[in-house]
């Protein structure tokens, strides 16, 4: 943040004014304009909000909710399979604490087998995304995501980081409320996965489900493990709860 700017900007009235403004945003376009203005106040030119991809994901673009990344940047990110290579994605899956990545440090950490990192980092530099600030977030249903702010500048002050954390949390929640996050992060289950999870919700064991569906116990466990991973649940019980909340099973 610029030296002559207080943490009350943007919004000209501190966190409470920001909260009121975010609550009044009605569309994705409203949110994009708000994020662009907020980023400019912190000298952060680019932003992206996305639902956290599952381990099976191959591209980031289907999980992007709102972003002002140049289209070529996202296309190249997906083409280089960066979602499987990015240290920031790995860290987002392992922490709920905000963190920053300096591009030069990122390149220095890359191994010789990670040449795509070097290629993508050159694109980031060309577009002015030298430093990235990552804020893990989640919605009311527990679906995880992140808001990332990027620019040329250095690290954030303590107060600036706190304000951006608050803004990121509330923006992601607002996106969920207006349905944007729902569409971008929707989980698709197969018929078999739904059947196995429904019987699990009814209190049946894997062996009992196998007998009911005419499958092997191993196959049933495979389907249930897939569902648990897709829903980012820690166990089958949590997978059932998340599936019911999303309306995937009754």
LOTORPA-645946 format. One record per residue (C-alpha): residue in three letters; z negated, x negated, y negated; residue number from 1. Coordinates in steps of 0.05 Angstrom, whole numbers. Example, Ala and Ser with C-alpha at 12.3 -4.5 7.8 and 13.67 -1.06 7.14 Angstrom:
! residues 2
+------+--------+--------+--------+-------+
: fiba :      Z :      X :      Y : guvex :
+------+--------+--------+--------+-------+
:  Ala :   -156 :   -246 :     90 :     1 :
:  Ser :   -143 :   -273 :     21 :     2 :
+------+--------+--------+--------+-------+
! end
This chain:
! residues 250
+------+--------+--------+--------+-------+
: fiba :      Z :      X :      Y : guvex :
+------+--------+--------+--------+-------+
:  Unk :      0 :      0 :      0 :     1 :
:  Unk :     14 :    -25 :    -70 :     2 :
:  Unk :    -44 :    -55 :   -107 :     3 :
:  Unk :    -40 :     -3 :   -163 :     4 :
:  Unk :    -44 :     56 :   -114 :     5 :
:  Unk :   -108 :     87 :    -90 :     6 :
:  Unk :   -117 :    118 :    -21 :     7 :
:  Unk :   -113 :    186 :    -55 :     8 :
:  Unk :    -38 :    182 :    -55 :     9 :
:  Unk :      5 :    215 :    -31 :    10 :
:  Unk :    -20 :    283 :    -49 :    11 :
:  Unk :    -54 :    261 :   -114 :    12 :
:  Unk :   -121 :    285 :    -89 :    13 :
:  Unk :   -142 :    247 :    -27 :    14 :
:  Unk :   -149 :    269 :     45 :    15 :
:  Unk :   -166 :    341 :     30 :    16 :
:  Unk :   -103 :    352 :    -11 :    17 :
:  Unk :    -61 :    318 :     44 :    18 :
:  Unk :    -92 :    364 :     96 :    19 :
:  Unk :    -76 :    426 :     54 :    20 :
:  Unk :     -5 :    402 :     42 :    21 :
:  Unk :      7 :    387 :    116 :    22 :
:  Unk :    -20 :    456 :    136 :    23 :
:  Unk :     31 :    487 :     89 :    24 :
:  Unk :     91 :    452 :    119 :    25 :
:  Unk :    135 :    505 :    153 :    26 :
:  Unk :    194 :    468 :    185 :    27 :
:  Unk :    214 :    401 :    214 :    28 :
:  Unk :    253 :    388 :    150 :    29 :
:  Unk :    189 :    399 :    109 :    30 :
:  Unk :    153 :    349 :    153 :    31 :
:  Unk :    210 :    298 :    148 :    32 :
:  Unk :    208 :    302 :     72 :    33 :
:  Unk :    132 :    295 :     72 :    34 :
:  Unk :    134 :    235 :    119 :    35 :
:  Unk :    189 :    201 :     78 :    36 :
:  Unk :    148 :    209 :     14 :    37 :
:  Unk :     85 :    185 :     48 :    38 :
:  Unk :    120 :    125 :     77 :    39 :
:  Unk :    148 :    106 :      9 :    40 :
:  Unk :     78 :    108 :    -20 :    41 :
:  Unk :     57 :     55 :     31 :    42 :
:  Unk :    122 :     15 :     26 :    43 :
:  Unk :    140 :     38 :     96 :    44 :
:  Unk :    213 :     59 :     97 :    45 :
:  Unk :    220 :     87 :    167 :    46 :
:  Unk :    180 :    133 :    212 :    47 :
:  Unk :    184 :    166 :    280 :    48 :
:  Unk :    139 :    217 :    314 :    49 :
:  Unk :    149 :    226 :    389 :    50 :
:  Unk :    115 :    253 :    450 :    51 :
:  Unk :     92 :    196 :    495 :    52 :
:  Unk :    144 :    187 :    550 :    53 :
:  Unk :    123 :    189 :    623 :    54 :
:  Unk :    130 :    128 :    667 :    55 :
:  Unk :    194 :    157 :    696 :    56 :
:  Unk :    227 :    162 :    628 :    57 :
:  Unk :    290 :    121 :    615 :    58 :
:  Unk :    303 :    138 :    542 :    59 :
:  Unk :    262 :    151 :    480 :    60 :
:  Unk :    310 :    198 :    444 :    61 :
:  Unk :    293 :    260 :    486 :    62 :
:  Unk :    220 :    251 :    466 :    63 :
:  Unk :    233 :    240 :    392 :    64 :
:  Unk :    208 :    299 :    349 :    65 :
:  Unk :    223 :    276 :    278 :    66 :
:  Unk :    250 :    210 :    255 :    67 :
:  Unk :    290 :    176 :    200 :    68 :
:  Unk :    311 :    118 :    244 :    69 :
:  Unk :    385 :    100 :    235 :    70 :
:  Unk :    424 :    134 :    292 :    71 :
:  Unk :    451 :     67 :    316 :    72 :
:  Unk :    380 :     41 :    324 :    73 :
:  Unk :    358 :     97 :    370 :    74 :
:  Unk :    423 :     93 :    409 :    75 :
:  Unk :    414 :     19 :    420 :    76 :
:  Unk :    341 :     28 :    438 :    77 :
:  Unk :    362 :     74 :    494 :    78 :
:  Unk :    422 :     33 :    516 :    79 :
:  Unk :    379 :    -30 :    523 :    80 :
:  Unk :    327 :      9 :    563 :    81 :
:  Unk :    275 :    -12 :    513 :    82 :
:  Unk :    227 :     43 :    535 :    83 :
:  Unk :    216 :      1 :    598 :    84 :
:  Unk :    211 :    -65 :    560 :    85 :
:  Unk :    174 :    -49 :    497 :    86 :
:  Unk :    103 :    -78 :    492 :    87 :
:  Unk :     86 :    -24 :    441 :    88 :
:  Unk :    102 :     33 :    491 :    89 :
:  Unk :     59 :     -2 :    543 :    90 :
:  Unk :      2 :     -8 :    494 :    91 :
:  Unk :      8 :     65 :    472 :    92 :
:  Unk :     -2 :     86 :    544 :    93 :
:  Unk :    -65 :     44 :    549 :    94 :
:  Unk :   -101 :     58 :    483 :    95 :
:  Unk :   -120 :    113 :    434 :    96 :
:  Unk :   -133 :     63 :    378 :    97 :
:  Unk :    -81 :     48 :    324 :    98 :
:  Unk :    -48 :    -20 :    324 :    99 :
:  Unk :      7 :    -59 :    289 :   100 :
:  Unk :     63 :   -104 :    313 :   101 :
:  Unk :     94 :   -159 :    273 :   102 :
:  Unk :    166 :   -169 :    295 :   103 :
:  Unk :    161 :   -245 :    295 :   104 :
:  Unk :     99 :   -242 :    340 :   105 :
:  Unk :    135 :   -192 :    385 :   106 :
:  Unk :    194 :   -240 :    394 :   107 :
:  Unk :    147 :   -298 :    408 :   108 :
:  Unk :    113 :   -258 :    464 :   109 :
:  Unk :    180 :   -243 :    498 :   110 :
:  Unk :    196 :   -280 :    563 :   111 :
:  Unk :    266 :   -309 :    576 :   112 :
:  Unk :    281 :   -248 :    620 :   113 :
:  Unk :    270 :   -203 :    560 :   114 :
:  Unk :    333 :   -221 :    521 :   115 :
:  Unk :    345 :   -148 :    502 :   116 :
:  Unk :    281 :   -154 :    461 :   117 :
:  Unk :    313 :   -208 :    418 :   118 :
:  Unk :    377 :   -167 :    409 :   119 :
:  Unk :    338 :   -105 :    389 :   120 :
:  Unk :    292 :   -144 :    343 :   121 :
:  Unk :    353 :   -169 :    304 :   122 :
:  Unk :    372 :    -96 :    292 :   123 :
:  Unk :    302 :    -80 :    269 :   124 :
:  Unk :    304 :   -137 :    219 :   125 :
:  Unk :    372 :   -115 :    192 :   126 :
:  Unk :    344 :    -45 :    179 :   127 :
:  Unk :    279 :    -69 :    148 :   128 :
:  Unk :    232 :    -52 :    206 :   129 :
:  Unk :    196 :   -119 :    208 :   130 :
:  Unk :    126 :    -90 :    216 :   131 :
:  Unk :    108 :    -29 :    256 :   132 :
:  Unk :     43 :     10 :    252 :   133 :
:  Unk :     29 :     54 :    313 :   134 :
:  Unk :    -18 :    113 :    312 :   135 :
:  Unk :    -33 :    146 :    379 :   136 :
:  Unk :    -42 :    222 :    371 :   137 :
:  Unk :    -48 :    285 :    414 :   138 :
:  Unk :    -41 :    359 :    404 :   139 :
:  Unk :    -90 :    415 :    420 :   140 :
:  Unk :    -67 :    418 :    492 :   141 :
:  Unk :    -80 :    344 :    502 :   142 :
:  Unk :     -6 :    324 :    502 :   143 :
:  Unk :     -3 :    252 :    479 :   144 :
:  Unk :     45 :    224 :    427 :   145 :
:  Unk :     51 :    173 :    371 :   146 :
:  Unk :     70 :    168 :    299 :   147 :
:  Unk :    100 :    101 :    279 :   148 :
:  Unk :    110 :     76 :    208 :   149 :
:  Unk :    154 :     15 :    197 :   150 :
:  Unk :    174 :    -29 :    139 :   151 :
:  Unk :    180 :    -99 :    111 :   152 :
:  Unk :    109 :   -108 :     89 :   153 :
:  Unk :     48 :   -139 :    120 :   154 :
:  Unk :    -14 :   -108 :    152 :   155 :
:  Unk :    -49 :    -47 :    124 :   156 :
:  Unk :   -115 :    -47 :     88 :   157 :
:  Unk :   -173 :    -13 :    123 :   158 :
:  Unk :   -170 :     47 :     76 :   159 :
:  Unk :    -95 :     53 :     82 :   160 :
:  Unk :    -99 :     52 :    158 :   161 :
:  Unk :   -152 :    106 :    158 :   162 :
:  Unk :   -110 :    151 :    113 :   163 :
:  Unk :    -47 :    141 :    154 :   164 :
:  Unk :    -87 :    155 :    217 :   165 :
:  Unk :   -111 :    221 :    189 :   166 :
:  Unk :    -41 :    239 :    165 :   167 :
:  Unk :    -10 :    221 :    232 :   168 :
:  Unk :    -59 :    264 :    271 :   169 :
:  Unk :    -50 :    324 :    227 :   170 :
:  Unk :     26 :    318 :    223 :   171 :
:  Unk :     32 :    315 :    299 :   172 :
:  Unk :    -14 :    375 :    306 :   173 :
:  Unk :     28 :    412 :    255 :   174 :
:  Unk :     92 :    395 :    293 :   175 :
:  Unk :     60 :    424 :    355 :   176 :
:  Unk :     41 :    487 :    318 :   177 :
:  Unk :    111 :    500 :    293 :   178 :
:  Unk :    139 :    486 :    362 :   179 :
:  Unk :    177 :    422 :    350 :   180 :
:  Unk :    133 :    378 :    394 :   181 :
:  Unk :    136 :    432 :    448 :   182 :
:  Unk :    211 :    428 :    452 :   183 :
:  Unk :    216 :    352 :    450 :   184 :
:  Unk :    161 :    339 :    501 :   185 :
:  Unk :    173 :    397 :    550 :   186 :
:  Unk :    159 :    378 :    622 :   187 :
:  Unk :    210 :    401 :    674 :   188 :
:  Unk :    183 :    415 :    744 :   189 :
:  Unk :    225 :    428 :    805 :   190 :
:  Unk :    216 :    491 :    847 :   191 :
:  Unk :    180 :    452 :    901 :   192 :
:  Unk :    134 :    418 :    852 :   193 :
:  Unk :    115 :    486 :    823 :   194 :
:  Unk :    104 :    515 :    893 :   195 :
:  Unk :     59 :    457 :    913 :   196 :
:  Unk :     19 :    459 :    848 :   197 :
:  Unk :     12 :    535 :    852 :   198 :
:  Unk :    -18 :    531 :    922 :   199 :
:  Unk :    -63 :    474 :    898 :   200 :
:  Unk :    -87 :    521 :    842 :   201 :
:  Unk :   -102 :    572 :    896 :   202 :
:  Unk :   -149 :    523 :    930 :   203 :
:  Unk :   -104 :    500 :    987 :   204 :
:  Unk :   -106 :    429 :   1014 :   205 :
:  Unk :    -43 :    386 :   1024 :   206 :
:  Unk :    -44 :    400 :   1098 :   207 :
:  Unk :    -49 :    475 :   1087 :   208 :
:  Unk :      7 :    474 :   1036 :   209 :
:  Unk :     50 :    434 :   1084 :   210 :
:  Unk :     40 :    488 :   1138 :   211 :
:  Unk :     55 :    545 :   1089 :   212 :
:  Unk :    119 :    513 :   1062 :   213 :
:  Unk :    142 :    481 :   1126 :   214 :
:  Unk :    138 :    411 :   1099 :   215 :
:  Unk :    103 :    347 :   1121 :   216 :
:  Unk :     36 :    331 :   1089 :   217 :
:  Unk :     67 :    266 :   1063 :   218 :
:  Unk :    122 :    305 :   1027 :   219 :
:  Unk :     71 :    353 :    995 :   220 :
:  Unk :     30 :    294 :    970 :   221 :
:  Unk :     93 :    264 :    941 :   222 :
:  Unk :    109 :    327 :    902 :   223 :
:  Unk :     37 :    333 :    877 :   224 :
:  Unk :     36 :    260 :    856 :   225 :
:  Unk :    101 :    271 :    818 :   226 :
:  Unk :     72 :    331 :    782 :   227 :
:  Unk :      9 :    294 :    764 :   228 :
:  Unk :     49 :    237 :    734 :   229 :
:  Unk :     97 :    283 :    696 :   230 :
:  Unk :     38 :    320 :    665 :   231 :
:  Unk :      2 :    255 :    650 :   232 :
:  Unk :    -59 :    280 :    686 :   233 :
:  Unk :   -112 :    237 :    718 :   234 :
:  Unk :   -117 :    280 :    781 :   235 :
:  Unk :    -90 :    344 :    812 :   236 :
:  Unk :   -145 :    387 :    783 :   237 :
:  Unk :   -126 :    366 :    713 :   238 :
:  Unk :    -52 :    375 :    730 :   239 :
:  Unk :    -67 :    447 :    749 :   240 :
:  Unk :   -104 :    460 :    684 :   241 :
:  Unk :    -48 :    429 :    642 :   242 :
:  Unk :      5 :    468 :    680 :   243 :
:  Unk :    -31 :    534 :    669 :   244 :
:  Unk :    -40 :    520 :    594 :   245 :
:  Unk :     35 :    505 :    588 :   246 :
:  Unk :     53 :    568 :    626 :   247 :
:  Unk :     86 :    528 :    682 :   248 :
:  Unk :     44 :    564 :    735 :   249 :
:  Unk :      2 :    627 :    732 :   250 :
+------+--------+--------+--------+-------+
! end
